[in-house]
Structures are given as structure tokens and as C-alpha cells.
Amino acid sequence: MSVAAFFHLSRPYTVAEIAELTGARIAEGRGFETPPALITGVAPLAAGHVGDLCFFASARYVDALETCRATACFIRPRDAHLLPERISGLIVPDPQRAMTLAASKLFPHALRPESLFRASGVSPSSIIHPQARLEPGVTVDPGAIIGPGAEIGAGSIIGPQAVIGPDVRIGRDCAIGAHVSIICSLIGDRVIIHQGARLGQDGFGFARGEKGWLKTPQLGRVIIQDDVEIGANTTIDRGATRDTIVGEGAKIDNLVQIAHNVVIGRFCAIAAQTGIAGSCEIGDYVMLGGQSALAGHITIGEGAAIAAKSGVARDVPPGARFGGAPARPLRRFLRAEALLDKQARRDKPDKAI
């Protein structure tokens, strides 16, 4: 089987160009080859070869750095002495951030879903209602469906088999992946929604009745502000009597459930398999670890962080670090875990754990 390169290089960059782009300082005596060395790819340290760009950010990868054959490597000033002479050093305070900047220039098409047909314009096999309005420059892949009254801004891409419901608004330069469904939603500019995500469906609202559960009408919307990214197979329910809102710049991983009436602040980061129950309010810059669970009607203060696998049942103050189930201040949770482990070892001294 031949090797397939799914993302193609925008153009080769010299080491000096990469340094200028990222604000890096080239290590003394390096990076001035004649002709100048060219960067044509990115790679992890262990797999770096001539033409590749790498980064070193942790002492655990010292062995990989010693054997690396890459052309250039981002590295902190304190670690520069570890760099082999054959590699051009790019000295930066944050190697991972610098690598992100460089890779974004080298492979810009990897930043968001593109047309899977590598086409532009509206596919003749898509279905677009006559009352839908698309600005010039919208790309619609085969099999996509756009309902009456929907509006889509210039530069946006609608992937194959995506469903855009009646009266949905999608801003400019958005990327909507394959098999995404969006109803009852208003989407800002530069939003990325990955494959299989579902936005605007019913929230889980029921009232007890004499003969079972009575379904509560869900009358709100989903509002996604600018520069949000939503991962594959994530679900965001519309509000019941108020809107479900995801704030500007928030980044949401795959397989996240956001229930009705939830309000998520700006620039939050939510890792995979997190579940947020109805009517939670999450402040700006909050981080939620993978598989964390938030009970309904609680508030997470600005800048708080919740550890992975935590179960949060009460409000979290701004800036706090919580972990565990039930979640509590992280240092208390870690002390409790250490005491339990110590007790367990004391109870069974003859068994290795």
C-alpha cells in the first residue's frame, strides 16, 4: 500500500523564516547553512528526519532528542545544551506553542474540515431550499441539505450529508463537517463543527404525570459565538425557555454532551466525554477534564479547572481547582486518595500492589 499524504505542504520554509514566524532565536552557530536548510514537514522527535521540524518540551524525551535526525527543533533556553549539533535550535519560551504556529503555516488545510470533494461552489447533488440564502463563496458538498430560510455566510463550507435546518444562521468562514445536523441554532463567524456533531435538538425535559412522563416543549435556541470549535459527535441541546449558549473562542472536544439552557463562557476548554447537565453556568476560561460530569443548575466560576473523571454536584468558586467524585478542592482530594492508598497498603502488608 502506498503512503498517502492527506495534508499537503503550503510551501517549504527556511529555518530563518520559521524563526521569524514564531519569534524564535536561532541557536548560535546554527541555521545558516548554504544553501539554507528547508523545512518540509513536522514530526515527533523519535521520527524526525532531514527536512522535519520538531519540538522538545519535556525531559522524558531526552533519549529521543539524542537520536533525532530532524533539521530544526524548538527548545527552551534552559534545554538548549541538550540539542545535538546536527539540529538547528530554535530557542523559544514555549516550544509547543511555537510548533503550533509553525505547523499552522506549513499545513493550513489541516486546521478545519475542507470540502471532501476538494471542490468549490454548490454541488448539484445537494438539496437547497429556494428560500435559503447563501452568500457568494459558500461551498456545499454532495448530499447536503439546507432548509427554508437558512442563511450561510461567505467562505463557509458545508460538508457532505450535513443537514442545516429551517431558519438556521451560519456566519462567515465556518466549516461544517460531514453528517453534522444543525437546527434551531445561530452560529457565529469562523466556527468549526466536526463530523457527526448535533446541534439544536430537544433538551431532556420531562415532567411527572399521572400516567408517566409529560414532554416539556423545548422552545429555546443554540447560540454559538465566534471562533468556537466543536468536536466530532458532540451534542448541544437547544434551550427550554432560554438559549443554550457557547461563548466566543470556546474549544469543545469530541463526544461532549451539553444539555438545555447551559451557558458556557468565553475561551473555555472542555475535554472528551464530558457531560454538562441542564441550566449550568460556566464562567470564562474554565477547563473541564475528560469524562467530568456536572450536575444541573450549578455554577463554575471564571478560571476554574475540573480534573478528569470528576463529578461536580455543587458550585465551584472562581479560580478553584476541583477533583474527585464528589468533586472537592483538588489538594484535599489528592490527600484523601493518598491516605486511602496508605491505609490499604497497611491493611495488606504481605501483598504487593
Short mmCIF file of the C-alpha atoms (twelve columns), coordinates in Angstrom:
data_MODEL
# 
_entry.id   MODEL 
# 
loop_
_atom_site.group_PDB 
_atom_site.id 
_atom_site.type_symbol 
_atom_site.label_atom_id 
_atom_site.label_alt_id 
_atom_site.label_comp_id 
_atom_site.label_asym_id 
_atom_site.label_seq_id 
_atom_site.Cartn_x 
_atom_site.Cartn_y 
_atom_site.Cartn_z 
_atom_site.pdbx_PDB_model_num 
ATOM 1   C CA . MET A 1   0.000   0.000  0.000  1 
ATOM 2   C CA . SER A 2   1.402   3.393  -0.966 1 
ATOM 3   C CA . VAL A 3   1.803   6.085  1.658  1 
ATOM 4   C CA . ALA A 4   -0.907  8.748  1.429  1 
ATOM 5   C CA . ALA A 5   -0.197  12.328 2.464  1 
ATOM 6   C CA . PHE A 6   -3.589  13.702 3.421  1 
ATOM 7   C CA . PHE A 7   -2.353  17.229 4.118  1 
ATOM 8   C CA . HIS A 8   -0.021  18.885 1.657  1 
ATOM 9   C CA . LEU A 9   2.692   21.393 2.434  1 
ATOM 10  C CA . SER A 10  1.796   25.008 1.635  1 
ATOM 11  C CA . ARG A 11  5.420   25.615 0.637  1 
ATOM 12  C CA . PRO A 12  8.877   24.871 2.041  1 
ATOM 13  C CA . TYR A 13  10.101  27.319 4.693  1 
ATOM 14  C CA . THR A 14  13.707  28.054 5.628  1 
ATOM 15  C CA . VAL A 15  14.771  27.765 9.254  1 
ATOM 16  C CA . ALA A 16  15.185  31.541 9.331  1 
ATOM 17  C CA . GLU A 17  11.618  32.023 8.073  1 
ATOM 18  C CA . ILE A 18  10.304  29.677 10.752 1 
ATOM 19  C CA . ALA A 19  12.252  31.639 13.372 1 
ATOM 20  C CA . GLU A 20  10.791  34.935 12.160 1 
ATOM 21  C CA . LEU A 21  7.273   33.496 12.061 1 
ATOM 22  C CA . THR A 22  7.399   32.198 15.631 1 
ATOM 23  C CA . GLY A 23  9.646   34.799 17.251 1 
ATOM 24  C CA . ALA A 24  12.335  32.178 17.863 1 
ATOM 25  C CA . ARG A 25  16.021  32.872 18.274 1 
ATOM 26  C CA . ILE A 26  18.279  30.615 16.219 1 
ATOM 27  C CA . ALA A 27  20.907  28.999 18.443 1 
ATOM 28  C CA . GLU A 28  24.349  30.483 17.897 1 
ATOM 29  C CA . GLY A 29  26.270  28.888 15.064 1 
ATOM 30  C CA . ARG A 30  23.234  27.083 13.689 1 
ATOM 31  C CA . GLY A 31  20.680  27.606 10.952 1 
ATOM 32  C CA . PHE A 32  22.899  29.441 8.443  1 
ATOM 33  C CA . GLU A 33  23.635  26.606 6.038  1 
ATOM 34  C CA . THR A 34  24.399  27.354 2.392  1 
ATOM 35  C CA . PRO A 35  22.048  26.770 0.740  1 
ATOM 36  C CA . PRO A 36  19.618  27.419 3.626  1 
ATOM 37  C CA . ALA A 37  18.060  24.303 5.155  1 
ATOM 38  C CA . LEU A 38  14.402  23.860 4.237  1 
ATOM 39  C CA . ILE A 39  11.558  22.674 6.457  1 
ATOM 40  C CA . THR A 40  9.166   20.417 4.542  1 
ATOM 41  C CA . GLY A 41  7.391   18.549 7.319  1 
ATOM 42  C CA . VAL A 42  6.747   18.146 11.033 1 
ATOM 43  C CA . ALA A 43  7.441   15.066 13.126 1 
ATOM 44  C CA . PRO A 44  7.861   13.801 16.697 1 
ATOM 45  C CA . LEU A 45  11.423  13.669 17.960 1 
ATOM 46  C CA . ALA A 46  11.685  9.904  17.603 1 
ATOM 47  C CA . ALA A 47  10.702  10.020 13.939 1 
ATOM 48  C CA . GLY A 48  12.361  13.251 12.828 1 
ATOM 49  C CA . HIS A 49  14.374  13.171 9.595  1 
ATOM 50  C CA . VAL A 50  16.029  15.704 7.321  1 
ATOM 51  C CA . GLY A 51  13.503  18.405 6.431  1 
ATOM 52  C CA . ASP A 52  11.407  17.878 9.547  1 
ATOM 53  C CA . LEU A 53  10.613  20.329 12.323 1 
ATOM 54  C CA . CYS A 54  10.259  19.026 15.905 1 
ATOM 55  C CA . PHE A 55  9.870   20.410 19.408 1 
ATOM 56  C CA . PHE A 56  11.324  19.389 22.772 1 
ATOM 57  C CA . ALA A 57  9.297   20.289 25.863 1 
ATOM 58  C CA . SER A 58  9.881   17.523 28.428 1 
ATOM 59  C CA . ALA A 59  12.914  15.791 29.934 1 
ATOM 60  C CA . ARG A 60  11.222  12.429 29.387 1 
ATOM 61  C CA . TYR A 61  12.102  12.759 25.675 1 
ATOM 62  C CA . VAL A 62  15.862  13.290 26.122 1 
ATOM 63  C CA . ASP A 63  16.693  9.916  24.565 1 
ATOM 64  C CA . ALA A 64  14.551  10.676 21.525 1 
ATOM 65  C CA . LEU A 65  16.261  14.068 21.154 1 
ATOM 66  C CA . GLU A 66  19.698  12.434 21.161 1 
ATOM 67  C CA . THR A 67  18.807  10.183 18.220 1 
ATOM 68  C CA . CYS A 68  16.645  12.689 16.329 1 
ATOM 69  C CA . ARG A 69  17.664  13.500 12.755 1 
ATOM 70  C CA . ALA A 70  15.356  16.462 12.184 1 
ATOM 71  C CA . THR A 71  16.549  19.679 10.548 1 
ATOM 72  C CA . ALA A 72  15.313  22.002 13.296 1 
ATOM 73  C CA . CYS A 73  13.813  21.822 16.773 1 
ATOM 74  C CA . PHE A 74  12.019  24.267 19.049 1 
ATOM 75  C CA . ILE A 75  13.533  24.162 22.516 1 
ATOM 76  C CA . ARG A 76  13.584  26.242 25.722 1 
ATOM 77  C CA . PRO A 77  16.709  28.238 26.604 1 
ATOM 78  C CA . ARG A 78  17.366  26.063 29.654 1 
ATOM 79  C CA . ASP A 79  17.401  22.909 27.499 1 
ATOM 80  C CA . ALA A 80  19.420  24.241 24.558 1 
ATOM 81  C CA . HIS A 81  22.583  22.456 25.713 1 
ATOM 82  C CA . LEU A 82  20.859  19.113 25.126 1 
ATOM 83  C CA . LEU A 83  20.423  19.751 21.405 1 
ATOM 84  C CA . PRO A 84  22.706  17.705 19.100 1 
ATOM 85  C CA . GLU A 85  24.999  19.768 16.859 1 
ATOM 86  C CA . ARG A 86  23.340  18.440 13.702 1 
ATOM 87  C CA . ILE A 87  19.968  20.066 14.576 1 
ATOM 88  C CA . SER A 88  19.260  23.783 14.203 1 
ATOM 89  C CA . GLY A 89  17.950  25.035 17.528 1 
ATOM 90  C CA . LEU A 90  15.011  27.440 17.640 1 
ATOM 91  C CA . ILE A 91  15.012  28.960 21.122 1 
ATOM 92  C CA . VAL A 92  11.541  29.880 22.417 1 
ATOM 93  C CA . PRO A 93  9.833   30.159 25.816 1 
ATOM 94  C CA . ASP A 94  7.066   27.711 24.823 1 
ATOM 95  C CA . PRO A 95  8.118   25.071 22.255 1 
ATOM 96  C CA . GLN A 96  4.649   23.553 21.885 1 
ATOM 97  C CA . ARG A 97  3.050   26.911 21.103 1 
ATOM 98  C CA . ALA A 98  5.789   27.723 18.600 1 
ATOM 99  C CA . MET A 99  5.295   24.334 16.946 1 
ATOM 100 C CA . THR A 100 1.575   25.046 16.645 1 
ATOM 101 C CA . LEU A 101 2.246   28.378 14.938 1 
ATOM 102 C CA . ALA A 102 4.715   26.832 12.522 1 
ATOM 103 C CA . ALA A 103 2.577   23.804 11.676 1 
ATOM 104 C CA . SER A 104 -0.381  26.099 11.004 1 
ATOM 105 C CA . LYS A 105 1.644   27.852 8.312  1 
ATOM 106 C CA . LEU A 106 3.128   24.677 6.878  1 
ATOM 107 C CA . PHE A 107 -0.184  22.794 6.723  1 
ATOM 108 C CA . PRO A 108 -3.041  25.325 6.852  1 
ATOM 109 C CA . HIS A 109 -5.587  22.937 5.344  1 
ATOM 110 C CA . ALA A 110 -5.350  20.716 8.440  1 
ATOM 111 C CA . LEU A 111 -6.895  23.413 10.632 1 
ATOM 112 C CA . ARG A 112 -10.534 22.785 9.744  1 
ATOM 113 C CA . PRO A 113 -12.716 20.462 7.659  1 
ATOM 114 C CA . GLU A 114 -12.453 21.191 3.950  1 
ATOM 115 C CA . SER A 115 -14.675 20.148 1.085  1 
ATOM 116 C CA . LEU A 116 -14.386 16.366 0.877  1 
ATOM 117 C CA . PHE A 117 -14.783 16.698 -2.881 1 
ATOM 118 C CA . ARG A 118 -11.980 19.293 -2.995 1 
ATOM 119 C CA . ALA A 119 -14.470 21.465 -4.804 1 
ATOM 120 C CA . SER A 120 -15.874 24.952 -4.551 1 
ATOM 121 C CA . GLY A 121 -19.380 26.216 -5.116 1 
ATOM 122 C CA . VAL A 122 -22.633 24.353 -4.643 1 
ATOM 123 C CA . SER A 123 -22.770 20.688 -5.643 1 
ATOM 124 C CA . PRO A 124 -25.652 19.869 -7.990 1 
ATOM 125 C CA . SER A 125 -26.452 16.843 -5.822 1 
ATOM 126 C CA . SER A 126 -27.039 18.928 -2.714 1 
ATOM 127 C CA . ILE A 127 -30.586 19.963 -1.837 1 
ATOM 128 C CA . ILE A 128 -31.060 23.647 -1.110 1 
ATOM 129 C CA . HIS A 129 -34.489 25.105 -0.485 1 
ATOM 130 C CA . PRO A 130 -35.346 28.065 -2.741 1 
ATOM 131 C CA . GLN A 131 -35.899 30.244 0.323  1 
ATOM 132 C CA . ALA A 132 -32.422 29.573 1.726  1 
ATOM 133 C CA . ARG A 133 -29.880 32.359 1.243  1 
ATOM 134 C CA . LEU A 134 -26.209 31.634 0.593  1 
ATOM 135 C CA . GLU A 135 -23.700 34.440 0.203  1 
ATOM 136 C CA . PRO A 136 -21.166 34.215 -2.642 1 
ATOM 137 C CA . GLY A 137 -18.266 31.890 -1.932 1 
ATOM 138 C CA . VAL A 138 -20.153 29.229 0.050  1 
ATOM 139 C CA . THR A 139 -19.150 25.617 -0.700 1 
ATOM 140 C CA . VAL A 140 -21.786 22.893 -0.361 1 
ATOM 141 C CA . ASP A 141 -20.699 19.260 -0.802 1 
ATOM 142 C CA . PRO A 142 -22.840 16.499 -2.328 1 
ATOM 143 C CA . GLY A 143 -25.821 15.288 -0.336 1 
ATOM 144 C CA . ALA A 144 -26.018 18.279 1.995  1 
ATOM 145 C CA . ILE A 145 -29.498 19.603 2.791  1 
ATOM 146 C CA . ILE A 146 -30.218 23.258 3.552  1 
ATOM 147 C CA . GLY A 147 -33.717 24.133 4.698  1 
ATOM 148 C CA . PRO A 148 -36.002 27.113 4.054  1 
ATOM 149 C CA . GLY A 149 -34.933 30.436 5.485  1 
ATOM 150 C CA . ALA A 150 -31.434 29.232 6.354  1 
ATOM 151 C CA . GLU A 151 -28.645 31.764 5.837  1 
ATOM 152 C CA . ILE A 152 -24.965 30.909 5.328  1 
ATOM 153 C CA . GLY A 153 -22.139 33.440 5.144  1 
ATOM 154 C CA . ALA A 154 -19.383 33.804 2.575  1 
ATOM 155 C CA . GLY A 155 -16.431 31.432 2.772  1 
ATOM 156 C CA . SER A 156 -18.271 28.769 4.761  1 
ATOM 157 C CA . ILE A 157 -18.085 25.083 3.866  1 
ATOM 158 C CA . ILE A 158 -20.986 22.643 4.332  1 
ATOM 159 C CA . GLY A 159 -19.791 19.038 4.263  1 
ATOM 160 C CA . PRO A 160 -21.481 16.059 2.601  1 
ATOM 161 C CA . GLN A 161 -24.741 14.810 4.131  1 
ATOM 162 C CA . ALA A 162 -24.837 17.749 6.546  1 
ATOM 163 C CA . VAL A 163 -28.339 18.962 7.433  1 
ATOM 164 C CA . ILE A 164 -28.951 22.669 8.035  1 
ATOM 165 C CA . GLY A 165 -32.487 23.217 9.325  1 
ATOM 166 C CA . PRO A 166 -35.028 25.953 8.652  1 
ATOM 167 C CA . ASP A 167 -34.027 29.490 9.636  1 
ATOM 168 C CA . VAL A 168 -30.595 28.450 10.924 1 
ATOM 169 C CA . ARG A 169 -27.955 31.173 10.665 1 
ATOM 170 C CA . ILE A 170 -24.320 30.273 9.943  1 
ATOM 171 C CA . GLY A 171 -21.745 33.066 9.788  1 
ATOM 172 C CA . ARG A 172 -18.783 33.605 7.516  1 
ATOM 173 C CA . ASP A 173 -15.724 31.355 7.109  1 
ATOM 174 C CA . CYS A 174 -17.279 28.491 9.064  1 
ATOM 175 C CA . ALA A 175 -16.511 24.808 8.464  1 
ATOM 176 C CA . ILE A 176 -19.353 22.335 8.967  1 
ATOM 177 C CA . GLY A 177 -18.186 18.723 8.700  1 
ATOM 178 C CA . ALA A 178 -19.830 15.701 7.127  1 
ATOM 179 C CA . HIS A 179 -23.075 14.415 8.701  1 
ATOM 180 C CA . VAL A 180 -23.442 17.390 11.042 1 
ATOM 181 C CA . SER A 181 -27.028 18.350 11.822 1 
ATOM 182 C CA . ILE A 182 -27.910 21.880 12.917 1 
ATOM 183 C CA . ILE A 183 -31.422 23.032 13.790 1 
ATOM 184 C CA . CYS A 184 -32.765 25.910 15.914 1 
ATOM 185 C CA . SER A 185 -29.287 27.448 16.041 1 
ATOM 186 C CA . LEU A 186 -27.438 30.692 15.386 1 
ATOM 187 C CA . ILE A 187 -23.761 30.173 14.512 1 
ATOM 188 C CA . GLY A 188 -21.177 32.973 14.516 1 
ATOM 189 C CA . ASP A 189 -18.148 33.533 12.281 1 
ATOM 190 C CA . ARG A 190 -15.141 31.208 11.916 1 
ATOM 191 C CA . VAL A 191 -16.838 28.371 13.773 1 
ATOM 192 C CA . ILE A 192 -15.600 24.816 13.190 1 
ATOM 193 C CA . ILE A 193 -18.026 21.930 13.736 1 
ATOM 194 C CA . HIS A 194 -16.527 18.489 13.165 1 
ATOM 195 C CA . GLN A 195 -18.129 15.414 11.687 1 
ATOM 196 C CA . GLY A 196 -21.260 13.996 13.234 1 
ATOM 197 C CA . ALA A 197 -21.956 16.780 15.729 1 
ATOM 198 C CA . ARG A 198 -25.616 17.525 16.549 1 
ATOM 199 C CA . LEU A 199 -26.813 20.986 17.480 1 
ATOM 200 C CA . GLY A 200 -30.263 22.233 18.408 1 
ATOM 201 C CA . GLN A 201 -32.153 19.020 19.125 1 
ATOM 202 C CA . ASP A 202 -34.547 18.670 22.077 1 
ATOM 203 C CA . GLY A 203 -33.228 19.036 25.559 1 
ATOM 204 C CA . PHE A 204 -34.080 16.284 28.054 1 
ATOM 205 C CA . GLY A 205 -37.124 17.939 29.587 1 
ATOM 206 C CA . PHE A 206 -39.990 15.982 31.161 1 
ATOM 207 C CA . ALA A 207 -42.474 16.492 33.978 1 
ATOM 208 C CA . ARG A 208 -44.041 13.721 36.036 1 
ATOM 209 C CA . GLY A 209 -47.628 12.947 35.191 1 
ATOM 210 C CA . GLU A 210 -50.241 10.532 36.484 1 
ATOM 211 C CA . LYS A 211 -49.511 8.159  33.615 1 
ATOM 212 C CA . GLY A 212 -45.791 8.667  33.226 1 
ATOM 213 C CA . TRP A 213 -43.683 11.473 31.882 1 
ATOM 214 C CA . LEU A 214 -45.001 14.567 30.122 1 
ATOM 215 C CA . LYS A 215 -42.728 16.043 27.498 1 
ATOM 216 C CA . THR A 216 -41.824 19.698 28.079 1 
ATOM 217 C CA . PRO A 217 -41.589 21.763 24.875 1 
ATOM 218 C CA . GLN A 218 -38.050 22.972 24.282 1 
ATOM 219 C CA . LEU A 219 -38.546 26.458 22.859 1 
ATOM 220 C CA . GLY A 220 -35.058 27.978 23.069 1 
ATOM 221 C CA . ARG A 221 -32.161 28.077 20.662 1 
ATOM 222 C CA . VAL A 222 -28.482 27.181 20.500 1 
ATOM 223 C CA . ILE A 223 -26.207 30.190 20.104 1 
ATOM 224 C CA . ILE A 224 -22.593 29.563 19.134 1 
ATOM 225 C CA . GLN A 225 -20.418 32.670 19.237 1 
ATOM 226 C CA . ASP A 226 -17.400 33.436 17.032 1 
ATOM 227 C CA . ASP A 227 -14.275 31.241 16.830 1 
ATOM 228 C CA . VAL A 228 -15.768 28.240 18.644 1 
ATOM 229 C CA . GLU A 229 -14.620 24.710 17.732 1 
ATOM 230 C CA . ILE A 230 -16.911 21.731 18.374 1 
ATOM 231 C CA . GLY A 231 -15.587 18.164 18.171 1 
ATOM 232 C CA . ALA A 232 -16.940 15.134 16.363 1 
ATOM 233 C CA . ASN A 233 -20.153 13.554 17.684 1 
ATOM 234 C CA . THR A 234 -20.651 16.243 20.306 1 
ATOM 235 C CA . THR A 235 -24.281 17.120 21.081 1 
ATOM 236 C CA . ILE A 236 -25.596 20.519 22.143 1 
ATOM 237 C CA . ASP A 237 -29.299 20.657 23.065 1 
ATOM 238 C CA . ARG A 238 -31.377 23.741 22.499 1 
ATOM 239 C CA . GLY A 239 -32.766 25.585 25.482 1 
ATOM 240 C CA . ALA A 240 -36.168 25.045 27.040 1 
ATOM 241 C CA . THR A 241 -37.234 28.596 27.874 1 
ATOM 242 C CA . ARG A 242 -33.856 30.293 27.435 1 
ATOM 243 C CA . ASP A 243 -30.992 29.751 24.991 1 
ATOM 244 C CA . THR A 244 -28.106 27.336 25.253 1 
ATOM 245 C CA . ILE A 245 -25.006 29.479 24.676 1 
ATOM 246 C CA . VAL A 246 -21.376 28.636 23.892 1 
ATOM 247 C CA . GLY A 247 -19.131 31.668 24.308 1 
ATOM 248 C CA . GLU A 248 -16.534 33.116 21.986 1 
ATOM 249 C CA . GLY A 249 -13.370 31.084 21.440 1 
ATOM 250 C CA . ALA A 250 -14.508 28.008 23.398 1 
ATOM 251 C CA . LYS A 251 -12.944 24.681 22.365 1 
ATOM 252 C CA . ILE A 252 -15.057 21.559 22.820 1 
ATOM 253 C CA . ASP A 253 -13.656 18.059 22.272 1 
ATOM 254 C CA . ASN A 254 -15.349 15.001 20.764 1 
ATOM 255 C CA . LEU A 255 -18.260 13.209 22.436 1 
ATOM 256 C CA . VAL A 256 -19.287 16.008 24.781 1 
ATOM 257 C CA . GLN A 257 -22.929 16.385 25.896 1 
ATOM 258 C CA . ILE A 258 -24.174 19.909 26.613 1 
ATOM 259 C CA . ALA A 259 -27.760 19.960 27.872 1 
ATOM 260 C CA . HIS A 260 -30.505 22.552 27.561 1 
ATOM 261 C CA . ASN A 261 -30.113 26.051 28.999 1 
ATOM 262 C CA . VAL A 262 -26.379 25.642 29.612 1 
ATOM 263 C CA . VAL A 263 -24.315 28.821 29.311 1 
ATOM 264 C CA . ILE A 264 -20.603 28.351 28.603 1 
ATOM 265 C CA . GLY A 265 -18.326 31.369 28.854 1 
ATOM 266 C CA . ARG A 266 -15.590 32.597 26.570 1 
ATOM 267 C CA . PHE A 267 -12.383 30.673 25.867 1 
ATOM 268 C CA . CYS A 268 -13.334 27.571 27.838 1 
ATOM 269 C CA . ALA A 269 -11.749 24.172 27.083 1 
ATOM 270 C CA . ILE A 270 -13.873 21.042 27.511 1 
ATOM 271 C CA . ALA A 271 -12.288 17.620 27.036 1 
ATOM 272 C CA . ALA A 272 -13.880 14.494 25.584 1 
ATOM 273 C CA . GLN A 273 -16.804 12.619 27.151 1 
ATOM 274 C CA . THR A 274 -17.700 15.440 29.499 1 
ATOM 275 C CA . GLY A 275 -21.395 15.720 30.380 1 
ATOM 276 C CA . ILE A 276 -22.944 19.039 31.400 1 
ATOM 277 C CA . ALA A 277 -26.470 18.830 32.787 1 
ATOM 278 C CA . GLY A 278 -29.186 21.383 32.203 1 
ATOM 279 C CA . SER A 279 -29.013 25.042 33.278 1 
ATOM 280 C CA . CYS A 280 -25.348 25.001 34.342 1 
ATOM 281 C CA . GLU A 281 -23.479 28.281 34.064 1 
ATOM 282 C CA . ILE A 282 -19.779 28.065 33.272 1 
ATOM 283 C CA . GLY A 283 -17.583 31.160 33.507 1 
ATOM 284 C CA . ASP A 284 -14.880 32.355 31.126 1 
ATOM 285 C CA . TYR A 285 -11.599 30.423 30.812 1 
ATOM 286 C CA . VAL A 286 -12.888 27.324 32.609 1 
ATOM 287 C CA . MET A 287 -11.220 23.960 31.869 1 
ATOM 288 C CA . LEU A 288 -13.147 20.680 32.225 1 
ATOM 289 C CA . GLY A 289 -11.130 17.450 32.160 1 
ATOM 290 C CA . GLY A 290 -12.168 14.361 30.224 1 
ATOM 291 C CA . GLN A 291 -15.196 12.404 31.486 1 
ATOM 292 C CA . SER A 292 -16.048 15.057 34.041 1 
ATOM 293 C CA . ALA A 293 -19.739 15.357 34.910 1 
ATOM 294 C CA . LEU A 294 -21.601 18.456 36.053 1 
ATOM 295 C CA . ALA A 295 -24.935 18.218 37.850 1 
ATOM 296 C CA . GLY A 296 -27.721 20.552 36.790 1 
ATOM 297 C CA . HIS A 297 -28.161 24.152 37.907 1 
ATOM 298 C CA . ILE A 298 -24.637 24.689 39.234 1 
ATOM 299 C CA . THR A 299 -22.167 27.485 38.551 1 
ATOM 300 C CA . ILE A 300 -18.484 27.039 37.717 1 
ATOM 301 C CA . GLY A 301 -16.612 30.275 38.399 1 
ATOM 302 C CA . GLU A 302 -14.311 32.040 35.970 1 
ATOM 303 C CA . GLY A 303 -10.915 30.414 35.532 1 
ATOM 304 C CA . ALA A 304 -11.785 27.252 37.485 1 
ATOM 305 C CA . ALA A 305 -10.413 23.848 36.466 1 
ATOM 306 C CA . ILE A 306 -12.090 20.472 36.975 1 
ATOM 307 C CA . ALA A 307 -9.932  17.330 36.912 1 
ATOM 308 C CA . ALA A 308 -10.727 14.377 34.669 1 
ATOM 309 C CA . LYS A 309 -13.419 11.928 35.860 1 
ATOM 310 C CA . SER A 310 -14.725 14.381 38.448 1 
ATOM 311 C CA . GLY A 311 -18.361 14.511 39.497 1 
ATOM 312 C CA . VAL A 312 -19.330 18.102 40.309 1 
ATOM 313 C CA . ALA A 313 -22.520 18.455 42.359 1 
ATOM 314 C CA . ARG A 314 -22.155 21.974 43.789 1 
ATOM 315 C CA . ASP A 315 -20.899 25.385 42.752 1 
ATOM 316 C CA . VAL A 316 -17.167 25.853 42.163 1 
ATOM 317 C CA . PRO A 317 -15.626 29.235 43.096 1 
ATOM 318 C CA . PRO A 318 -13.695 31.290 40.525 1 
ATOM 319 C CA . GLY A 319 -10.127 30.121 40.032 1 
ATOM 320 C CA . ALA A 320 -10.596 26.948 42.091 1 
ATOM 321 C CA . ARG A 321 -9.135  23.528 41.226 1 
ATOM 322 C CA . PHE A 322 -11.527 20.657 41.963 1 
ATOM 323 C CA . GLY A 323 -11.250 16.892 41.516 1 
ATOM 324 C CA . GLY A 324 -12.841 13.604 42.553 1 
ATOM 325 C CA . ALA A 325 -16.383 12.312 42.818 1 
ATOM 326 C CA . PRO A 326 -17.949 14.078 44.564 1 
ATOM 327 C CA . ALA A 327 -15.646 16.891 43.475 1 
ATOM 328 C CA . ARG A 328 -13.850 18.896 46.147 1 
ATOM 329 C CA . PRO A 329 -10.755 21.121 46.244 1 
ATOM 330 C CA . LEU A 330 -8.050  19.285 44.350 1 
ATOM 331 C CA . ARG A 331 -5.418  19.229 47.111 1 
ATOM 332 C CA . ARG A 332 -7.947  17.815 49.576 1 
ATOM 333 C CA . PHE A 333 -8.971  15.171 47.037 1 
ATOM 334 C CA . LEU A 334 -5.336  14.170 46.401 1 
ATOM 335 C CA . ARG A 335 -4.587  13.989 50.159 1 
ATOM 336 C CA . ALA A 336 -7.641  11.779 50.685 1 
ATOM 337 C CA . GLU A 337 -6.552  9.453  47.877 1 
ATOM 338 C CA . ALA A 338 -3.052  9.240  49.343 1 
ATOM 339 C CA . LEU A 339 -4.434  8.399  52.808 1 
ATOM 340 C CA . LEU A 340 -6.708  5.712  51.387 1 
ATOM 341 C CA . ASP A 341 -3.816  4.178  49.475 1 
ATOM 342 C CA . LYS A 342 -1.616  4.280  52.574 1 
ATOM 343 C CA . GLN A 343 -4.332  2.606  54.625 1 
ATOM 344 C CA . ALA A 344 -4.843  -0.072 52.013 1 
ATOM 345 C CA . ARG A 345 -1.147  -0.876 51.986 1 
ATOM 346 C CA . ARG A 346 -1.087  -1.037 55.791 1 
ATOM 347 C CA . ASP A 347 -4.016  -3.460 55.875 1 
ATOM 348 C CA . LYS A 348 -2.327  -5.927 53.494 1 
ATOM 349 C CA . PRO A 349 1.435   -5.628 54.066 1 
ATOM 350 C CA . ASP A 350 2.204   -9.020 52.533 1 
ATOM 351 C CA . LYS A 351 0.704   -8.256 49.131 1 
ATOM 352 C CA . ALA A 352 2.466   -6.086 46.585 1 
ATOM 353 C CA . ILE A 353 0.224   -3.569 44.882 1 
# 
